[in-house]
Amino acid sequence: MPESAGGQRPDFFHRRRLEWTYSFDMPLSLGRMNATIERRMLINYRVDPALAQTWLPDGFRVQVVDGVAIAGICMIRLARMAPVGVPTVLGWGGENAAERVAVEWTSSDGTPSRGVFITRRFSASRTAVALGGRLFPGVHTKAAIASDESPERIALRMTTPTDTVDADVRLSTTLSNSVLGSIDEASEFFRAGSTGWSPASKKGDLDGLRLDTDAWRVEPTTPVSVRASLFDNLPSGSAELDSVLVMRDVPAVWNPVRTR
């Protein structure tokens, strides 16, 4: 894969590694949020664990699978998102995305935990950009996201102030050439890591969210073409596409997580 200028990783990660020192107790203005996941695409890369570790604040460790870290981009379209108890007709929706790394940490009671650390969140929704990190967890940056979808094929494009993503995949019945194993094993890997931590609006804090659903369904795909500047611009050999998974039409609840 092509290197960034000077063979260095993007400045974003270098800068954030120096700045991130977090406490994990934070007030939240809203509680549980209902939504429907109309489409969730998980674009997964195998990444050099030593490099991925530099993207994380203290207290997190990369989750290593068969010698590699699992990082990627989650592109999700939500509908009818509203606080629990609020009629869904008053909810909102839109296209969102997150750059993430599968991680582990030791909870305050000493037990091991799994989830993802989200380096950045993006949204095409003005509501999410305006209220994220204020009325509900998750600071979002504005992005343009377009999709072309059918039951058999999904194509997505995202443009942010710093990155681009282009993904075109065909839905399949089997998962091939993934370090995560079979589709059932990959599904369980992500379900077990459904708690996400991301930078909060207050410097030094994290927002925590846990995705809960009784209708967890993951589908494998065959990538036609996948490009993501975040990973394409890493030093040569540092990242390689592993798999692209899809979830569709899944009712879900996002629960705030206040402490690790």
DRENTI-331621 format. One record per residue (C-alpha): residue in three letters; z negated, x, y. Coordinates in steps of 0.25 Angstrom, whole numbers, plus 5000, padded with zeros to 4 digits. Layout:
BEGIN
@aa->ALA, w->Z, u->X, v->Y
...
END
This chain:
BEGIN
@aa->MET, w->5000, u->5000, v->5000
@aa->PRO, w->5003, u->5005, v->5014
@aa->GLU, w->4992, u->5012, v->5022
@aa->SER, w->4987, u->5008, v->5035
@aa->ALA, w->4989, u->5018, v->5047
@aa->GLY, w->4982, u->5031, v->5043
@aa->GLY, w->4980, u->5026, v->5029
@aa->GLN, w->4967, u->5020, v->5033
@aa->ARG, w->4962, u->5006, v->5030
@aa->PRO, w->4963, u->4995, v->5041
@aa->ASP, w->4954, u->4998, v->5054
@aa->PHE, w->4948, u->4984, v->5051
@aa->PHE, w->4940, u->4989, v->5039
@aa->HIS, w->4936, u->5002, v->5045
@aa->ARG, w->4930, u->4995, v->5057
@aa->ARG, w->4923, u->4984, v->5049
@aa->ARG, w->4917, u->4994, v->5040
@aa->LEU, w->4910, u->5001, v->5051
@aa->GLU, w->4905, u->4988, v->5058
@aa->TRP, w->4901, u->4979, v->5046
@aa->THR, w->4886, u->4979, v->5044
@aa->TYR, w->4881, u->4965, v->5041
@aa->SER, w->4869, u->4957, v->5040
@aa->PHE, w->4871, u->4945, v->5031
@aa->ASP, w->4862, u->4934, v->5037
@aa->MET, w->4870, u->4925, v->5047
@aa->PRO, w->4869, u->4911, v->5052
@aa->LEU, w->4880, u->4902, v->5049
@aa->SER, w->4884, u->4889, v->5058
@aa->LEU, w->4890, u->4881, v->5047
@aa->GLY, w->4887, u->4880, v->5032
@aa->ARG, w->4895, u->4877, v->5020
@aa->MET, w->4910, u->4874, v->5022
@aa->ASN, w->4919, u->4865, v->5014
@aa->ALA, w->4934, u->4868, v->5013
@aa->THR, w->4946, u->4867, v->5003
@aa->ILE, w->4953, u->4880, v->5000
@aa->GLU, w->4967, u->4875, v->5000
@aa->ARG, w->4972, u->4890, v->4997
@aa->ARG, w->4965, u->4903, v->4995
@aa->MET, w->4973, u->4915, v->4992
@aa->LEU, w->4965, u->4928, v->4988
@aa->ILE, w->4974, u->4940, v->4990
@aa->ASN, w->4966, u->4951, v->4982
@aa->TYR, w->4968, u->4966, v->4983
@aa->ARG, w->4963, u->4978, v->4975
@aa->VAL, w->4957, u->4987, v->4985
@aa->ASP, w->4951, u->5001, v->4984
@aa->PRO, w->4935, u->4998, v->4983
@aa->ALA, w->4932, u->5010, v->4992
@aa->LEU, w->4941, u->5005, v->5003
@aa->ALA, w->4936, u->4990, v->5002
@aa->GLN, w->4922, u->4994, v->5003
@aa->THR, w->4924, u->5000, v->5017
@aa->TRP, w->4928, u->4985, v->5021
@aa->LEU, w->4914, u->4980, v->5018
@aa->PRO, w->4901, u->4980, v->5025
@aa->ASP, w->4888, u->4986, v->5019
@aa->GLY, w->4882, u->4977, v->5008
@aa->PHE, w->4896, u->4974, v->5001
@aa->ARG, w->4903, u->4981, v->4990
@aa->VAL, w->4917, u->4979, v->4985
@aa->GLN, w->4918, u->4972, v->4972
@aa->VAL, w->4926, u->4981, v->4963
@aa->VAL, w->4935, u->4976, v->4952
@aa->ASP, w->4942, u->4985, v->4943
@aa->GLY, w->4940, u->4997, v->4953
@aa->VAL, w->4945, u->4989, v->4965
@aa->ALA, w->4940, u->4980, v->4976
@aa->ILE, w->4946, u->4966, v->4978
@aa->ALA, w->4949, u->4963, v->4992
@aa->GLY, w->4959, u->4954, v->4998
@aa->ILE, w->4963, u->4942, v->5007
@aa->CYS, w->4959, u->4927, v->5005
@aa->MET, w->4968, u->4918, v->5012
@aa->ILE, w->4963, u->4904, v->5012
@aa->ARG, w->4967, u->4890, v->5017
@aa->LEU, w->4955, u->4880, v->5019
@aa->ALA, w->4955, u->4866, v->5022
@aa->ARG, w->4944, u->4856, v->5026
@aa->MET, w->4934, u->4866, v->5029
@aa->ALA, w->4921, u->4860, v->5035
@aa->PRO, w->4906, u->4862, v->5034
@aa->VAL, w->4900, u->4854, v->5021
@aa->GLY, w->4897, u->4840, v->5026
@aa->VAL, w->4908, u->4839, v->5036
@aa->PRO, w->4920, u->4830, v->5032
@aa->THR, w->4932, u->4839, v->5028
@aa->VAL, w->4941, u->4831, v->5038
@aa->LEU, w->4934, u->4839, v->5049
@aa->GLY, w->4936, u->4852, v->5042
@aa->TRP, w->4946, u->4863, v->5045
@aa->GLY, w->4955, u->4873, v->5037
@aa->GLY, w->4965, u->4884, v->5038
@aa->GLU, w->4970, u->4897, v->5033
@aa->ASN, w->4960, u->4908, v->5032
@aa->ALA, w->4960, u->4922, v->5026
@aa->ALA, w->4949, u->4933, v->5023
@aa->GLU, w->4951, u->4948, v->5019
@aa->ARG, w->4940, u->4951, v->5009
@aa->VAL, w->4934, u->4960, v->4999
@aa->ALA, w->4927, u->4957, v->4986
@aa->VAL, w->4913, u->4962, v->4987
@aa->GLU, w->4899, u->4963, v->4981
@aa->TRP, w->4885, u->4964, v->4987
@aa->THR, w->4871, u->4964, v->4983
@aa->SER, w->4864, u->4951, v->4988
@aa->SER, w->4850, u->4951, v->4995
@aa->ASP, w->4844, u->4947, v->4982
@aa->GLY, w->4850, u->4959, v->4975
@aa->THR, w->4861, u->4951, v->4967
@aa->PRO, w->4875, u->4956, v->4967
@aa->SER, w->4885, u->4947, v->4975
@aa->ARG, w->4900, u->4946, v->4976
@aa->GLY, w->4910, u->4941, v->4986
@aa->VAL, w->4919, u->4945, v->4997
@aa->PHE, w->4918, u->4952, v->5010
@aa->ILE, w->4928, u->4947, v->5020
@aa->THR, w->4932, u->4957, v->5030
@aa->ARG, w->4940, u->4947, v->5039
@aa->ARG, w->4943, u->4932, v->5039
@aa->PHE, w->4956, u->4926, v->5045
@aa->SER, w->4960, u->4911, v->5048
@aa->ALA, w->4971, u->4904, v->5054
@aa->SER, w->4961, u->4893, v->5058
@aa->ARG, w->4957, u->4893, v->5072
@aa->THR, w->4944, u->4886, v->5067
@aa->ALA, w->4940, u->4897, v->5057
@aa->VAL, w->4943, u->4908, v->5068
@aa->ALA, w->4935, u->4900, v->5079
@aa->LEU, w->4923, u->4896, v->5070
@aa->GLY, w->4923, u->4906, v->5059
@aa->GLY, w->4910, u->4915, v->5060
@aa->ARG, w->4904, u->4905, v->5070
@aa->LEU, w->4903, u->4891, v->5064
@aa->PHE, w->4906, u->4896, v->5050
@aa->PRO, w->4906, u->4909, v->5043
@aa->GLY, w->4918, u->4918, v->5043
@aa->VAL, w->4925, u->4925, v->5056
@aa->HIS, w->4940, u->4923, v->5056
@aa->THR, w->4951, u->4930, v->5063
@aa->LYS, w->4964, u->4922, v->5066
@aa->ALA, w->4976, u->4923, v->5057
@aa->ALA, w->4989, u->4917, v->5054
@aa->ILE, w->4990, u->4912, v->5040
@aa->ALA, w->5003, u->4905, v->5034
@aa->SER, w->5005, u->4900, v->5020
@aa->ASP, w->5016, u->4895, v->5011
@aa->GLU, w->5010, u->4888, v->4999
@aa->SER, w->5015, u->4881, v->4987
@aa->PRO, w->5008, u->4878, v->4973
@aa->GLU, w->5015, u->4890, v->4967
@aa->ARG, w->5015, u->4900, v->4979
@aa->ILE, w->5007, u->4904, v->4991
@aa->ALA, w->5011, u->4913, v->5003
@aa->LEU, w->5002, u->4916, v->5014
@aa->ARG, w->5003, u->4925, v->5026
@aa->MET, w->4992, u->4929, v->5036
@aa->THR, w->4993, u->4937, v->5049
@aa->THR, w->4980, u->4941, v->5056
@aa->PRO, w->4978, u->4951, v->5068
@aa->THR, w->4978, u->4962, v->5058
@aa->ASP, w->4983, u->4958, v->5045
@aa->THR, w->4994, u->4951, v->5037
@aa->VAL, w->4994, u->4944, v->5023
@aa->ASP, w->5006, u->4939, v->5016
@aa->ALA, w->5004, u->4934, v->5002
@aa->ASP, w->5014, u->4926, v->4993
@aa->VAL, w->5009, u->4922, v->4979
@aa->ARG, w->5013, u->4913, v->4968
@aa->LEU, w->5002, u->4905, v->4960
@aa->SER, w->5001, u->4910, v->4946
@aa->THR, w->4992, u->4907, v->4934
@aa->THR, w->4988, u->4921, v->4930
@aa->LEU, w->4982, u->4933, v->4938
@aa->SER, w->4989, u->4946, v->4935
@aa->ASN, w->4985, u->4961, v->4938
@aa->SER, w->4972, u->4958, v->4945
@aa->VAL, w->4960, u->4966, v->4944
@aa->LEU, w->4952, u->4953, v->4945
@aa->GLY, w->4958, u->4950, v->4931
@aa->SER, w->4962, u->4935, v->4927
@aa->ILE, w->4963, u->4924, v->4937
@aa->ASP, w->4949, u->4919, v->4931
@aa->GLU, w->4943, u->4932, v->4934
@aa->ALA, w->4949, u->4933, v->4948
@aa->SER, w->4944, u->4919, v->4951
@aa->GLU, w->4930, u->4922, v->4947
@aa->PHE, w->4930, u->4935, v->4955
@aa->PHE, w->4933, u->4928, v->4968
@aa->ARG, w->4924, u->4916, v->4965
@aa->ALA, w->4912, u->4925, v->4962
@aa->GLY, w->4915, u->4932, v->4976
@aa->SER, w->4916, u->4919, v->4984
@aa->THR, w->4906, u->4924, v->4995
@aa->GLY, w->4912, u->4930, v->5007
@aa->TRP, w->4906, u->4939, v->5018
@aa->SER, w->4913, u->4941, v->5031
@aa->PRO, w->4910, u->4947, v->5045
@aa->ALA, w->4903, u->4936, v->5054
@aa->SER, w->4905, u->4934, v->5069
@aa->LYS, w->4892, u->4941, v->5071
@aa->LYS, w->4894, u->4956, v->5069
@aa->GLY, w->4886, u->4961, v->5058
@aa->ASP, w->4885, u->4948, v->5050
@aa->LEU, w->4893, u->4942, v->5039
@aa->ASP, w->4898, u->4928, v->5036
@aa->GLY, w->4896, u->4924, v->5021
@aa->LEU, w->4904, u->4912, v->5014
@aa->ARG, w->4904, u->4908, v->5000
@aa->LEU, w->4915, u->4900, v->4994
@aa->ASP, w->4911, u->4889, v->4984
@aa->THR, w->4920, u->4880, v->4976
@aa->ASP, w->4919, u->4872, v->4963
@aa->ALA, w->4934, u->4873, v->4962
@aa->TRP, w->4937, u->4888, v->4962
@aa->ARG, w->4951, u->4890, v->4958
@aa->VAL, w->4959, u->4903, v->4959
@aa->GLU, w->4974, u->4904, v->4955
@aa->PRO, w->4982, u->4917, v->4953
@aa->THR, w->4995, u->4921, v->4960
@aa->THR, w->5006, u->4930, v->4958
@aa->PRO, w->5008, u->4938, v->4972
@aa->VAL, w->5022, u->4938, v->4977
@aa->SER, w->5019, u->4946, v->4989
@aa->VAL, w->5006, u->4949, v->4995
@aa->ARG, w->5004, u->4958, v->5008
@aa->ALA, w->4991, u->4960, v->5015
@aa->SER, w->4991, u->4970, v->5027
@aa->LEU, w->4976, u->4972, v->5025
@aa->PHE, w->4978, u->4978, v->5011
@aa->ASP, w->4992, u->4983, v->5013
@aa->ASN, w->4987, u->4992, v->5024
@aa->LEU, w->4976, u->4999, v->5016
@aa->PRO, w->4978, u->5013, v->5011
@aa->SER, w->4988, u->5014, v->5000
@aa->GLY, w->4982, u->5011, v->4986
@aa->SER, w->4970, u->5004, v->4992
@aa->ALA, w->4973, u->4990, v->4990
@aa->GLU, w->4982, u->4982, v->4980
@aa->LEU, w->4985, u->4967, v->4978
@aa->ASP, w->4977, u->4962, v->4966
@aa->SER, w->4979, u->4947, v->4966
@aa->VAL, w->4981, u->4934, v->4974
@aa->LEU, w->4973, u->4922, v->4970
@aa->VAL, w->4974, u->4908, v->4976
@aa->MET, w->4964, u->4896, v->4977
@aa->ARG, w->4969, u->4882, v->4981
@aa->ASP, w->4963, u->4869, v->4984
@aa->VAL, w->4949, u->4873, v->4982
@aa->PRO, w->4937, u->4865, v->4988
@aa->ALA, w->4927, u->4875, v->4993
@aa->VAL, w->4914, u->4877, v->5001
@aa->TRP, w->4911, u->4889, v->5009
@aa->ASN, w->4896, u->4892, v->5010
@aa->PRO, w->4890, u->4902, v->5020
@aa->VAL, w->4882, u->4914, v->5014
@aa->ARG, w->4871, u->4918, v->5023
@aa->THR, w->4866, u->4931, v->5016
@aa->ARG, w->4871, u->4940, v->5005
END
